[in-house]
Every structure is written in C-alpha cells, then in structure tokens.
Amino acid sequence: KGVDVVQSGVQLMNYHSNWYSMFNVLEYYFWFKSALHFFASRGVVPLGGNTVFMKRDMVREIGGWDADCLTEDADIGIRMASKGAKFDIFYNEELSTQEQTPPTIASFIKQRTRWNQGFMQILKKGEWLKLEKFSQKVLIVYVLAWPFMQAALVFFLPLSIFAAFFIKIPIVYSLLAFIPLYVLIAIMVISCLAIYEFAKTYKTKFNILYFLKIVIMIIPFQMLLGISAFRAIIRNLSGKLNWEKTEHLNIDYSVTTNNNS
C-alpha cells in the first residue's frame, strides 16, 4: 500500500487468569483492532509493543530510537508522523502476537506505571509539536495526557461517593452528575459484547458469568489504573526513570486455544 510503517496486532490472551486480566485483555483488543486504525486514518500512530515493521531509511532520518524513553515505541511513531510517514494497521487473529497480562497486581502496576511515565516523557519532549495538523496534535495530547486524568480518578471517585450521600445540590446539577454513570454503563455493555466476540474469535471458553465480573470489577480496575498513573507522576517528579521490567509467564496460548476449540 506504499506505507512506511506497519503495526501488526499484539493480543493478550489470559482473560480468565485473575480479576483484572479480562479488562487488560480487552484494552489490547480495543487498541489494536479498533483504536489504532483511527489513529492511522489521522496520520499519527503511537506505535505499541512489538510486531512493528518500518522502513530503515526513515528510522535513520529521525535519528533512531530514543533509548531513554520508557515508551520508545509510541515515541518513534509520533516522530515518524511528524516527518509525514504513512501508517497501516494490520490485525488478524491468526497472526497476532499472543502475550499474557502480568501475573500479579504489583507487576501490572509497574508495567502501567512505565507506560504512563513514557507518555509523560513524550509530552514533555514536545516532538508532537512538529506534527503538521492541529487535529493531530490535539489527538496525541489527549493520549499522552490521559495518565493525569487517570491519576485524578484516585481522588475524585471517593469524593464523588461522599458527595452523593452527604452533599445536597440543585436538581439540575444532580441530573448532570449522572452523565459519568451513563458513560460507565455504556463501557460495561461494550465490554460485555467485546469479551463475547473475543472468545468467539479466538475460539476460547466463554462463561456468561464474565458479564457479571465486568459489572462488579470495572471500577476496581479503573482505580488500579489510577493508582498506576499517580505512581508514575510521583516517580517522574522524583526523577526515577529506570525501566521496571514486567514479569511474564511465557505461556503458549496456541496450545490452550487449540485444546479449548
């Protein structure tokens, strides 16, 4: 197709391992199968993980990888976009790189902390300012600044619960305050549909109780993301930019998938 960069699919598989793994799996499913296609259509892609293919000449032109950036994949994608690179996203279930979500909460928080710190690094570097279109800049800033919004959730959620029970506000404001609840319900419905589609597509086991799990655990998972983002802010402020390696189990999910099918 005459493109400079191809991002192929990377998919977590162990959605049944623990209470947060399903949400982590769906994050990857939404990101690689849907969101990145939207970014590519806008001409700027924060590349993710492995299974990325790019023209060597363009890598040399932009000065190669930034070894000090904790999300060097997203960074090089943005810098390539600023040079006018053309992107294409390829997601095929049979050819996606299968991985697993971190096995413990501690390792998950470390992984997400690193991602958040990397996004903050890219935001601070300001390479995104070289993007040609204003819409591209807004889109990338939205992604890079998202950790700050997630960190705010750690404080706003308990405050919201307190306000709901102990603070009286006018009816109009009270009705407007329900908007986040409607968004949350929409996310729950979409997640339920997605986990069903995921299990069907990858021919893995599906249980109707997964829907109940999504409804019960979605807020705790959001709090987990908020804690990770808050930790990233603290580490950045204290100058801790070392790479915290993520623990992986290296399970062969192709065997599991074949057995389940």
C-alpha positions as a LaTeX table, in Angstrom:
\begin{tabular}{lrrr}
\hline
Residue & $x$ (\AA) & $y$ (\AA) & $z$ (\AA) \\
\hline
Lys1 & 0.00 & 0.00 & 0.00 \\
Gly2 & 3.02 & 2.28 & $-0.17$ \\
Val3 & 3.19 & 2.81 & 3.59 \\
Asp4 & 6.27 & 3.46 & 5.73 \\
Val5 & 5.16 & 1.76 & 8.94 \\
Val6 & 3.02 & $-1.31$ & 9.59 \\
Gln7 & 1.71 & $-2.04$ & 13.07 \\
Ser8 & 0.51 & $-5.60$ & 13.45 \\
Gly9 & $-1.68$ & $-6.98$ & 16.21 \\
Val10 & $-0.50$ & $-7.80$ & 19.71 \\
Gln11 & $-3.07$ & $-9.58$ & 21.84 \\
Leu12 & $-3.15$ & $-10.61$ & 25.48 \\
Met13 & $-4.88$ & $-13.96$ & 25.88 \\
Asn14 & $-5.27$ & $-14.99$ & 29.54 \\
Tyr15 & $-8.55$ & $-13.18$ & 30.25 \\
His16 & $-9.53$ & $-15.82$ & 32.82 \\
Ser17 & $-6.34$ & $-15.74$ & 34.96 \\
Asn18 & $-7.34$ & $-13.20$ & 37.63 \\
Trp19 & $-9.86$ & $-10.46$ & 38.33 \\
Tyr20 & $-8.12$ & $-7.74$ & 36.30 \\
Ser21 & $-6.82$ & $-9.79$ & 33.36 \\
Met22 & $-10.09$ & $-9.64$ & 31.42 \\
Phe23 & $-10.02$ & $-5.84$ & 31.36 \\
Asn24 & $-6.36$ & $-5.82$ & 30.36 \\
Val25 & $-7.10$ & $-8.24$ & 27.51 \\
Leu26 & $-9.96$ & $-6.06$ & 26.30 \\
Glu27 & $-7.72$ & $-2.99$ & 26.38 \\
Tyr28 & $-5.42$ & $-4.64$ & 23.87 \\
Tyr29 & $-8.37$ & $-5.92$ & 21.85 \\
Phe30 & $-9.87$ & $-2.44$ & 21.52 \\
Trp31 & $-6.50$ & $-0.75$ & 20.97 \\
Phe32 & $-5.08$ & $-2.95$ & 18.22 \\
Lys33 & $-8.32$ & $-3.92$ & 16.50 \\
Ser34 & $-10.04$ & $-0.54$ & 16.57 \\
Ala35 & $-8.30$ & 2.50 & 18.07 \\
Leu36 & $-5.05$ & 2.27 & 16.11 \\
His37 & $-7.00$ & 2.14 & 12.84 \\
Phe38 & $-8.49$ & 5.50 & 13.79 \\
Phe39 & $-5.04$ & 6.92 & 14.58 \\
Ala40 & $-3.70$ & 5.67 & 11.25 \\
Ser41 & $-6.56$ & 7.39 & 9.43 \\
Arg42 & $-5.44$ & 10.64 & 11.08 \\
Gly43 & $-1.82$ & 10.13 & 10.05 \\
Val44 & $-0.28$ & 9.74 & 13.50 \\
Val45 & 0.13 & 6.49 & 15.44 \\
Pro46 & 1.62 & 5.94 & 18.90 \\
Leu47 & 3.07 & 2.56 & 17.99 \\
Gly48 & 2.59 & $-0.19$ & 20.55 \\
Gly49 & 4.79 & $-3.01$ & 21.71 \\
Asn50 & 6.33 & $-5.41$ & 19.24 \\
Thr51 & 5.37 & $-6.66$ & 15.77 \\
Val52 & 6.08 & $-3.29$ & 14.20 \\
Phe53 & 7.66 & $-3.00$ & 10.76 \\
Met54 & 9.18 & 0.21 & 9.43 \\
Lys55 & 11.42 & 1.45 & 6.66 \\
Arg56 & 15.03 & 1.58 & 7.78 \\
Asp57 & 15.78 & 4.80 & 5.90 \\
Met58 & 13.06 & 6.64 & 7.79 \\
Val59 & 14.31 & 5.31 & 11.13 \\
Arg60 & 17.73 & 6.71 & 10.27 \\
Glu61 & 16.25 & 10.01 & 9.12 \\
Ile62 & 14.63 & 10.69 & 12.50 \\
Gly63 & 17.72 & 9.64 & 14.45 \\
Gly64 & 16.64 & 6.18 & 15.50 \\
Trp65 & 15.10 & 5.06 & 18.78 \\
Asp66 & 15.17 & 7.16 & 21.92 \\
Ala67 & 16.81 & 4.72 & 24.34 \\
Asp68 & 15.92 & 6.93 & 27.32 \\
Cys69 & 12.18 & 6.96 & 26.62 \\
Leu70 & 10.17 & 4.37 & 28.57 \\
Thr71 & 7.66 & 4.10 & 25.71 \\
Glu72 & 10.10 & 4.24 & 22.83 \\
Asp73 & 7.57 & 2.60 & 20.53 \\
Ala74 & 4.97 & 5.35 & 20.89 \\
Asp75 & 7.72 & 7.98 & 20.71 \\
Ile76 & 9.17 & 6.81 & 17.40 \\
Gly77 & 5.68 & 6.55 & 15.90 \\
Ile78 & 4.95 & 10.18 & 16.73 \\
Arg79 & 8.32 & 11.35 & 15.43 \\
Met80 & 7.80 & 9.44 & 12.19 \\
Ala81 & 4.37 & 11.01 & 11.82 \\
Ser82 & 5.96 & 14.45 & 12.14 \\
Lys83 & 8.07 & 13.52 & 9.07 \\
Gly84 & 4.96 & 12.60 & 7.10 \\
Ala85 & 5.18 & 8.82 & 7.46 \\
Lys86 & 2.25 & 6.77 & 6.19 \\
Phe87 & 0.89 & 4.11 & 8.58 \\
Asp88 & $-1.13$ & 0.97 & 8.15 \\
Ile89 & $-2.59$ & $-1.26$ & 10.89 \\
Phe90 & $-2.90$ & $-4.99$ & 10.37 \\
Tyr91 & $-4.90$ & $-7.09$ & 12.83 \\
Asn92 & $-5.52$ & $-10.73$ & 12.09 \\
Glu93 & $-6.44$ & $-13.12$ & 14.91 \\
Glu94 & $-4.43$ & $-15.99$ & 13.42 \\
Leu95 & $-1.30$ & $-13.86$ & 13.05 \\
Ser96 & $-1.45$ & $-11.62$ & 16.11 \\
Thr97 & 1.42 & $-11.83$ & 18.58 \\
Gln98 & $-0.06$ & $-13.52$ & 21.65 \\
Glu99 & 1.09 & $-12.47$ & 25.10 \\
Gln100 & $-0.21$ & $-12.54$ & 28.65 \\
Thr101 & $-1.24$ & $-9.93$ & 31.15 \\
Pro102 & 1.16 & $-9.50$ & 34.12 \\
Pro103 & 0.51 & $-12.27$ & 36.68 \\
Thr104 & 0.38 & $-10.09$ & 39.79 \\
Ile105 & $-1.11$ & $-6.72$ & 40.70 \\
Ala106 & 2.36 & $-5.43$ & 41.57 \\
Ser107 & 3.76 & $-6.33$ & 38.15 \\
Phe108 & 0.71 & $-4.89$ & 36.41 \\
Ile109 & 1.09 & $-1.60$ & 38.28 \\
Lys110 & 4.80 & $-1.46$ & 37.40 \\
Gln111 & 4.04 & $-2.07$ & 33.73 \\
Arg112 & 1.31 & 0.57 & 33.60 \\
Thr113 & 3.48 & 2.99 & 35.59 \\
Arg114 & 6.20 & 2.65 & 32.97 \\
Trp115 & 3.74 & 3.31 & 30.16 \\
Asn116 & 2.40 & 6.39 & 31.92 \\
Gln117 & 5.88 & 7.70 & 32.61 \\
Gly118 & 6.79 & 7.20 & 28.97 \\
Phe119 & 3.74 & 9.16 & 27.82 \\
Met120 & 4.70 & 11.98 & 30.20 \\
Gln121 & 8.23 & 11.95 & 28.80 \\
Ile122 & 6.94 & 12.26 & 25.23 \\
Leu123 & 4.57 & 15.05 & 26.24 \\
Lys124 & 7.44 & 16.94 & 27.88 \\
Lys125 & 9.82 & 16.41 & 24.92 \\
Gly126 & 7.43 & 18.28 & 22.67 \\
Glu127 & 8.18 & 16.35 & 19.47 \\
Trp128 & 4.43 & 16.20 & 18.89 \\
Leu129 & 4.51 & 19.96 & 18.26 \\
Lys130 & 6.15 & 19.18 & 14.91 \\
Leu131 & 3.04 & 17.37 & 13.67 \\
Glu132 & 1.61 & 19.07 & 10.62 \\
Lys133 & $-2.07$ & 19.27 & 11.57 \\
Phe134 & $-3.62$ & 20.81 & 14.64 \\
Ser135 & $-6.05$ & 17.91 & 14.87 \\
Gln136 & $-3.10$ & 15.51 & 15.09 \\
Lys137 & $-1.61$ & 17.49 & 17.95 \\
Val138 & $-4.90$ & 17.51 & 19.86 \\
Leu139 & $-5.32$ & 13.77 & 19.37 \\
Ile140 & $-1.82$ & 12.94 & 20.59 \\
Val141 & $-2.00$ & 15.30 & 23.56 \\
Tyr142 & $-5.26$ & 13.61 & 24.55 \\
Val143 & $-3.46$ & 10.24 & 24.60 \\
Leu144 & $-0.29$ & 11.48 & 26.30 \\
Ala145 & $-2.14$ & 13.46 & 28.97 \\
Trp146 & $-4.54$ & 10.63 & 29.79 \\
Pro147 & $-2.40$ & 9.40 & 32.74 \\
Phe148 & $-3.05$ & 12.69 & 34.54 \\
Met149 & $-6.80$ & 12.14 & 34.18 \\
Gln150 & $-6.47$ & 8.58 & 35.44 \\
Ala151 & $-4.48$ & 9.78 & 38.44 \\
Ala152 & $-7.21$ & 12.29 & 39.26 \\
Leu153 & $-9.66$ & 9.38 & 39.43 \\
Val154 & $-7.96$ & 8.15 & 42.60 \\
Phe155 & $-9.13$ & 11.30 & 44.36 \\
Phe156 & $-12.38$ & 12.10 & 42.55 \\
Leu157 & $-14.05$ & 8.71 & 42.93 \\
Pro158 & $-14.05$ & 8.66 & 46.77 \\
Leu159 & $-15.03$ & 12.33 & 46.75 \\
Ser160 & $-17.94$ & 11.61 & 44.41 \\
Ile161 & $-19.21$ & 8.81 & 46.65 \\
Phe162 & $-19.02$ & 11.11 & 49.66 \\
Ala163 & $-20.82$ & 13.90 & 47.80 \\
Ala164 & $-23.59$ & 11.55 & 46.68 \\
Phe165 & $-24.50$ & 10.70 & 50.26 \\
Phe166 & $-23.72$ & 13.85 & 52.24 \\
Ile167 & $-23.89$ & 16.92 & 49.97 \\
Lys168 & $-27.16$ & 18.41 & 48.70 \\
Ile169 & $-27.05$ & 20.09 & 45.29 \\
Pro170 & $-29.72$ & 21.55 & 42.95 \\
Ile171 & $-31.69$ & 19.02 & 40.91 \\
Val172 & $-30.26$ & 20.23 & 37.58 \\
Tyr173 & $-26.68$ & 19.68 & 38.77 \\
Ser174 & $-27.70$ & 16.37 & 40.25 \\
Leu175 & $-29.04$ & 15.18 & 36.88 \\
Leu176 & $-25.85$ & 16.30 & 35.13 \\
Ala177 & $-23.82$ & 14.40 & 37.69 \\
Phe178 & $-25.34$ & 11.16 & 36.35 \\
Ile179 & $-23.64$ & 11.60 & 32.95 \\
Pro180 & $-20.48$ & 9.72 & 34.03 \\
Leu181 & $-22.72$ & 6.87 & 35.20 \\
Tyr182 & $-24.30$ & 6.62 & 31.74 \\
Val183 & $-20.81$ & 6.52 & 30.19 \\
Leu184 & $-19.80$ & 3.80 & 32.64 \\
Ile185 & $-22.87$ & 1.74 & 31.72 \\
Ala186 & $-22.06$ & 2.14 & 28.03 \\
Ile187 & $-18.50$ & 0.93 & 28.66 \\
Met188 & $-19.86$ & $-2.08$ & 30.55 \\
Val189 & $-22.18$ & $-3.01$ & 27.69 \\
Ile190 & $-19.42$ & $-2.61$ & 25.08 \\
Ser191 & $-17.02$ & $-4.66$ & 27.23 \\
Cys192 & $-19.57$ & $-7.46$ & 27.58 \\
Leu193 & $-20.06$ & $-7.58$ & 23.82 \\
Ala194 & $-16.31$ & $-7.47$ & 23.26 \\
Ile195 & $-15.43$ & $-10.35$ & 25.59 \\
Tyr196 & $-18.06$ & $-12.48$ & 23.87 \\
Glu197 & $-16.64$ & $-11.55$ & 20.46 \\
Phe198 & $-13.10$ & $-12.15$ & 21.68 \\
Ala199 & $-13.90$ & $-15.64$ & 22.97 \\
Lys200 & $-15.74$ & $-16.50$ & 19.77 \\
Thr201 & $-12.99$ & $-15.14$ & 17.51 \\
Tyr202 & $-10.13$ & $-16.88$ & 19.31 \\
Lys203 & $-12.23$ & $-20.00$ & 19.98 \\
Thr204 & $-11.66$ & $-19.94$ & 23.72 \\
Lys205 & $-14.01$ & $-20.80$ & 26.58 \\
Phe206 & $-16.80$ & $-18.36$ & 27.38 \\
Asn207 & $-18.91$ & $-18.14$ & 30.51 \\
Ile208 & $-21.98$ & $-15.94$ & 30.95 \\
Leu209 & $-20.64$ & $-15.02$ & 34.39 \\
Tyr210 & $-17.98$ & $-12.94$ & 32.64 \\
Phe211 & $-20.66$ & $-10.29$ & 32.20 \\
Leu212 & $-21.21$ & $-10.16$ & 35.97 \\
Lys213 & $-17.47$ & $-9.96$ & 36.52 \\
Ile214 & $-17.24$ & $-6.94$ & 34.25 \\
Val215 & $-20.03$ & $-5.12$ & 36.09 \\
Ile216 & $-18.54$ & $-5.83$ & 39.53 \\
Met217 & $-14.84$ & $-5.30$ & 38.83 \\
Ile218 & $-14.77$ & $-2.46$ & 36.29 \\
Ile219 & $-14.48$ & 0.28 & 38.92 \\
Pro220 & $-11.73$ & $-1.51$ & 40.92 \\
Phe221 & $-9.82$ & $-1.90$ & 37.64 \\
Gln222 & $-10.18$ & 1.82 & 36.93 \\
Met223 & $-8.83$ & 2.51 & 40.41 \\
Leu224 & $-5.88$ & 0.22 & 39.63 \\
Leu225 & $-5.16$ & 2.31 & 36.54 \\
Gly226 & $-5.49$ & 5.48 & 38.60 \\
Ile227 & $-3.01$ & 4.22 & 41.19 \\
Ser228 & $-0.55$ & 3.33 & 38.43 \\
Ala229 & $-0.88$ & 6.79 & 36.89 \\
Phe230 & $-0.45$ & 8.50 & 40.27 \\
Arg231 & 2.65 & 6.39 & 40.92 \\
Ala232 & 4.02 & 7.45 & 37.52 \\
Ile233 & 3.63 & 11.12 & 38.42 \\
Ile234 & 5.45 & 10.59 & 41.72 \\
Arg235 & 8.29 & 8.72 & 40.03 \\
Asn236 & 8.67 & 11.41 & 37.38 \\
Leu237 & 8.75 & 14.16 & 39.99 \\
Ser238 & 11.40 & 12.27 & 41.96 \\
Gly239 & 13.49 & 11.67 & 38.83 \\
Lys240 & 13.11 & 7.88 & 38.81 \\
Leu241 & 13.15 & 6.96 & 35.13 \\
Asn242 & 14.59 & 3.46 & 35.35 \\
Trp243 & 12.93 & 0.60 & 33.48 \\
Glu244 & 10.86 & $-1.60$ & 35.79 \\
Lys245 & 10.78 & $-4.92$ & 33.98 \\
Thr246 & 7.38 & $-6.56$ & 33.65 \\
Glu247 & 7.03 & $-10.15$ & 34.83 \\
His248 & 5.79 & $-12.57$ & 32.14 \\
Leu249 & 4.85 & $-16.23$ & 32.35 \\
Asn250 & 5.54 & $-17.03$ & 28.66 \\
Ile251 & 2.60 & $-19.40$ & 28.31 \\
Asp252 & 1.96 & $-20.95$ & 24.89 \\
Tyr253 & $-1.65$ & $-19.90$ & 24.34 \\
Ser254 & $-1.81$ & $-21.51$ & 20.93 \\
Val255 & $-1.91$ & $-24.87$ & 22.70 \\
Thr256 & $-4.60$ & $-23.67$ & 25.10 \\
Thr257 & $-6.67$ & $-22.22$ & 22.28 \\
Asn258 & $-6.49$ & $-25.41$ & 20.23 \\
Asn259 & $-7.50$ & $-27.56$ & 23.20 \\
Asn260 & $-10.43$ & $-25.31$ & 24.05 \\
Ser261 & $-11.68$ & $-25.30$ & 20.49 \\
\hline
\end{tabular}
